[in-house]
Amino acid sequence: MPDSNASDWSDLDLLTVSEAVGRLDAEIADLRGRLGVMAEGVEREAVEKRLQLLGRARENAVAGPKIRRRPT
């Protein structure tokens, strides 16, 4: 079941790099704040996993689009 509190990232392709990074940073900060007061359990594990995914998404956003090359 999707997290009803998670951000909607359906418009990610329309954002500039700085806008995407800003939104990712805001969501990461929010989740880290919530994580600080959570007890161990399934919900905490879900938040930790989402933080990992958001961290990778941030790294990818900063790196920019990948250039695909055709084999010659």
SVG drawing of the C-alpha trace seen along z (x, -y; Angstrom):
<svg xmlns="http://www.w3.org/2000/svg" viewBox="-3 -25 35 29">
<polyline fill="none" stroke="black" stroke-width="0.4" points="0.0,0.0 1.5,-3.4 2.3,-5.8 -0.4,-8.5 2.2,-10.9 4.7,-10.4 5.3,-13.2 3.8,-12.9 6.8,-12.7 4.7,-12.3 6.0,-15.7 9.7,-14.9 10.6,-15.1 9.2,-18.6 11.4,-20.0 14.8,-21.6 17.7,-19.9 17.6,-22.5 13.9,-22.1 14.1,-18.3 17.0,-18.4 15.2,-21.0 12.0,-18.8 14.1,-15.7 16.0,-17.5 12.8,-18.7 11.3,-15.2 14.5,-13.7 14.6,-16.3 11.0,-15.6 11.5,-11.9 14.7,-12.2 12.7,-14.3 9.9,-11.7 12.5,-8.9 14.0,-10.5 10.8,-10.0 9.8,-6.6 10.0,-3.4 11.6,-0.3 9.2,1.6 7.7,2.0 6.9,-1.7 10.4,-2.7 11.9,-0.2 9.6,-1.6 10.8,-5.1 14.5,-4.0 13.9,-2.3 12.2,-5.4 15.2,-7.5 17.6,-5.2 15.5,-5.5 15.3,-9.3 19.0,-9.5 19.6,-7.6 17.1,-9.7 18.9,-12.8 22.2,-11.5 20.7,-10.7 19.1,-14.2 22.4,-15.9 24.3,-13.7 21.8,-14.7 20.5,-12.6 22.5,-9.7 23.6,-9.8 23.0,-6.5 25.3,-5.5 24.6,-3.1 27.2,-0.4 29.2,-1.1"/>
</svg>
